[in-house]
Amino acid sequence: MKLDTELALAMRLADAAGAAIRPHFRSGLGAERKTDASPVTIADRAAEEAMRRILKAEVPRDGIIGEEFGEDAASNNRTWVLDPIDGTVSFLGGRPIFGTLIALLVDGWPVLGVIDQPILGERWVGASGRATTFNGKEVRTRACPQLDQAMLATTGPQYFDDHQGEHFMALAAKTDHKRMMMGGDCYNYGLLASGHLDLICEAGLKLHDWAALVPIVEGAGGTMCDWNGEPLHQGSGDHVLAIGDPARLEDVIEAMACHH
């Protein structure tokens, strides 16, 4: 299957997910905590079901790994990885910085990724060997001449255990920590690809949280890796770094190594 065809399919998946999600955003269902009918659960399931229906009809041999409905094994080397709502807390809080994530893995490596923000109508698309686009226009990460000028983002300190938190704070101390950003999930990676942020550091991520982000960040000139600097593939752990300017990679890894 050609990349153009796969990209067109991914766009249709994102459109379908967005149509399923929009009616539930800021819908006021969030107060009902006892039943599992919060807007996020309804929207998550509806969005993933919509995407799965399209994939089953069009590429029945491809595998699917989705946050809500688990894994359907592939009968080939291709797997679609879906996260219908990445950024549940933002969604529930009415902040339009959550996103639908769609990735295609070939032999376990992410080759295509989409971040779709269905409320703002913003979409980042990345694919191997191509420039990343934001709403159809090419975007680039920005240069970061030294680490102490870097703007760092993370979804939140609550996602690090004590040991991970030490490494994160060691990195934060060497960056421009007065401009550190908390919250944002996948949206931060789009901002980094578009040249508004320099570094993202996270722990506790699952495959569906990061697979789509790799082609987007790398197609914009950045780099993604684990905390040891190793490239990300299906077998990677849950520690993820995104670096807008690859020239800072060694500085970041060194800062995180916590040499006191």
N, C-alpha and C positions, 0 to 999 in steps of 0.2 A: 504493500500500500504506500502510495506516495505521500510525502510530508504535507503537500498542499491539501490533499484529501483529508489527512488526519487533522490538520489545523482547522479545516472547514467543519469537520465533525466536532472538534473541541469547542468551536464557537457556538454550535447548535446546542451542545450540552450546557454551556454557560447561559445561553438565552433561556433554556428550559428551566434551569435551576433558579434563575432570577425571577422568572414568572411565578414560580412556586413560593419563593421567599417573600416577595414584596408585600403581599396582603397581610402578612403576620408581623411585619416590623412596626413597632410602636402601636401595636393593636390593643394594648391594655389587658391582655390575657395573663401577663406576668405575675399578677397578684395571687393567682390560683396556684399555690405551691403544693397542696395536698395531692391533687391528681397530677398525672404526668402530662397535662395538656398545656404546658407553657408554650408560648409562641415559638420558642427555639426548638422544642421537640417536634412540634407539628411541622414547622418550616424545614427543619433538618431532614425529616423522613420524606416529606413530599418532594423536596429538591433532589435527594439521592434517588428516590424511586423514579422520578422523571428522567434523570440521567441514565439510570440502568436500563430503562425501557428502550431508549434510543440505541444504546450500545448492544443490547441483546438482539435487536432487530438488524443492526447494520454490520456488526463485527462479532458474530456469535462465538468465534473461536478465541477471541481475546479474553484474557482474564480481567477480573474486576476486584479491586480492594477498596472498600468504602468504609467510612467511619461508622455508619449506622448499621449496615447489613453485612459486614464481614467480607469474606473472600469467596469468589467463584474462580476456581482454578482455570488457567489457560490451557488450550490444547496447542499453543504455539509459544513463541518467546516474548509475547507482548502482553503487558498488563496495564490497565487504566487504574489510576489511583485517585479517589474522589474524597474530598472533604466538603460537604455541602455548606456548612457554616463554620469557618475557622474564625474564632473570636466570639465565642458564645457570650462572654461577659459584656462585650461591647454591644452585641445584638440586644441582649436583655436590657442594657442600660440606655438603649436608644441612640447609640453612637454609630454612625454609618461608616465605621472603619473595619468591620468584619469583611470576610470575603469568601467566595466559593473558589475552591482550589481543584484544578483538574490537571493530572499529569499522565503522561504515557511513558512507561518503562519498557525498554527493549533489553533483554538479557539482564534485567535488574538495574539498568542505568537510566536515569531520567533524560529523555530526549526532547520532550515537549512539556510546556507548563503554561497554565493560565491562572491569573488572579483576577477574579471578577467582583467588583463592588456594585451590586445591583441597584442600590438606592441612588448613588451619585452618578451612576452610568460610567464607571471607570473600569478599564480593562487593560491589564498588562499581559503580553503574550511573548513567550520565549520559545525558541526551538534551536536544536543543534545546528551550528554553522550559519545561523542567521542573526541579524541584529534584533534586539528586543524592541517591541513597540508598545506605546501607551496610546490607546484609542487610535491606532493606525499610524502614529508618527514615531520614528525611531528615537530612542532615549539612550543616554550614556550615564554611567556613574561619574562622579567627580574626582579630581585629583585630591590627595590628602598628603601634603608634603611632610608632615610629622604627626606622630601619634597624639601629642598634646593639643593638637588642633581638631582632633576627630570628634564628631558628634556621634555618641553611642546611644543605641536604643535596646530595650528588652521589654518583654511583655509584662514582667513584674517580678519583684524579689521573692514573692511567695512560691515561685516555681523552682527555686533553687533550694537544695538541702544545704546544711551548714558548710559542708566541704566545698560544694559547687559555688556557694555564695562567696567563699573566700577567694576563689579563683576569679569570679566575676568582679569583686571589689578591687582586686589587685589590678585588673585591666582598667576598671573605671577610674582608679586613682591616676592612671597615666594618660587618660583622655581629657577632653574639655568637659569635666563633670558638672560644671554649672549649666551645661546645655543638654544633660542626659535626659532621654525621653523614656517614660514608662507607659506601657499599654500599647496596643496596636497590632499584635499578632502578625498575620501575613501582610497587612497593609504596610508595615515598616519596610518589608523587602521590596515592595513596589516603589516606595519613596527612595530607597537606596539606589535602585536601578535607575530612577529618574534624576539622581544627583542631588537629593535633598538631605541625605544622611550618609554617614561614613561607615559605621560599624553596627552589627547586630550580634548579640551573644545570647544564646538560649540553651536551656537544658530541659529534659523531660519531653522532648518532641517525639512524636511517632512518625512513621513513614508518610502518612497522609498529611501531616503538618508541613513537611518540608520538600517532598518530591517535586511539586510544581514550581518551587521557588528557585531551584538550581538552574534550569535553563534560562529563567528570566534574569537572574543576577549575572550569570556568566555571559549571556548574549548582550548585556549592556556594558561589558568590560570589567565586571567585578569577579570575585571568586567566592565559592562556598566550600566549606570543609568541616571536619570535626575539630575538636579542641586540640588535637595533635597535628592538625594541618593535613590530614588525609582526605582525599576526595570522598564524596557521599554517594553511596549506592544502596541497594535494598538491604544489605546486611549491616549497614552502619548503625552505631549506637544512637543515643538520644541527645548528644551534645553537638550543637550546631553553631557555626560562625558564618557570617556574611561580611565580606570586606569589599568596600567599593573600589579602593585602590589597591591592587594586588601587591604593589611595592611595600605595603605596610604589613603583609602577612607575617613575616618573621618577627617584627616588633610586637605584634599582637600575641603570637604564640609564646614569645619570651616573657611578655608582661604577665600572661596568665599562669606561667609556671611557678609563680609565687616565690621568687627568690627574695627572701626577706633581708 
